[in-house]
Every structure is written in structure tokens, then in C-alpha cells.
Amino acid sequence: MTMKVGMRELARNSNILDGYDYVEVEDKKTHEYKGLFISPKYADEFKAFLDDKIDKKVQAKLDRLMKYAGKGEVHERFNNLTSSQIREKVALEKYGS
């Protein structure tokens, strides 16, 4: 069973939520959809669903980033050199002394 309530109604009386599977909240003045309250009996199931969805979204972003991970590795011959020393060494290799 569902119900649609306004923000003011919900603020004044939270007992409106009892007895419903979910309650849609809308700003009655602007008719703007504000959100959804779900029954405690569905809370754990819904939380697991959201956690899984968020994890998949984060993993997709990580997968996109991992394509480029390791591309900026420094060659062994430049180990323990500062950036200016690396530029100097590359210039000498390219253009000689």
C-alpha cells in the first residue's frame, strides 16, 4: 500500500508513515517530487540493493581509471634523479653534448 504526502504533513506527523509499504513525499506547493520513505520491513533489502548499485558505479569508474594506471612509470635509468636531472639526461641523449 502506498501514499503521497506533503513535506509539511510529514514534518507535523511522522505517524503517517506507519502502515504503508512506501510513502512518496512531494512539495504540494510546487508539485516537486522530494523523495521516498520505505517501510522498515523493506529497509535492509533496499539498503543492500543501493549498496550493490553504488559499488558497481564506483567499480566502473575505477575500471575506467585503471586503463591509464601505470602508464606514467619512470624508466629505471631515471631512478633517484630529480626532474631537472631527468630533463638534462634526456636532452643529452637526444641532442648529444
JOBEL-V544296 format. One record per backbone hydrogen bond with DSSP energy under -0.5 kcal/mol. CO is the residue of the C=O (numbers start at 1). NH is the residue of the N-H. Records with the same first field share a line. If there is no record, write none. Layout:
# JOBEL-V544296
CO: NH ; NH
This chain:
# JOBEL-V544296
1: 21 ; 22
3: 24
5: 26
6: 10
7: 11
8: 12
9: 13
13: 16
14: 17
15: 18
17: 20
21: 39
22: 3
23: 37
24: 5
25: 34 ; 35
26: 7 ; 28
27: 31 ; 32
32: 27
35: 25
37: 23
39: 42 ; 43
40: 44
42: 46
43: 47
44: 48
45: 49
46: 50
47: 51
48: 52
49: 53
50: 54
51: 55
52: 56
53: 57
54: 58
55: 59
56: 60
57: 61
58: 62
59: 63
60: 64
61: 65
62: 66
63: 67
65: 68 ; 69
68: 71
70: 73
75: 78
76: 79
78: 81
82: 86
83: 87
84: 88
85: 89
86: 90
87: 91
88: 92
89: 93
90: 94
91: 95
92: 96
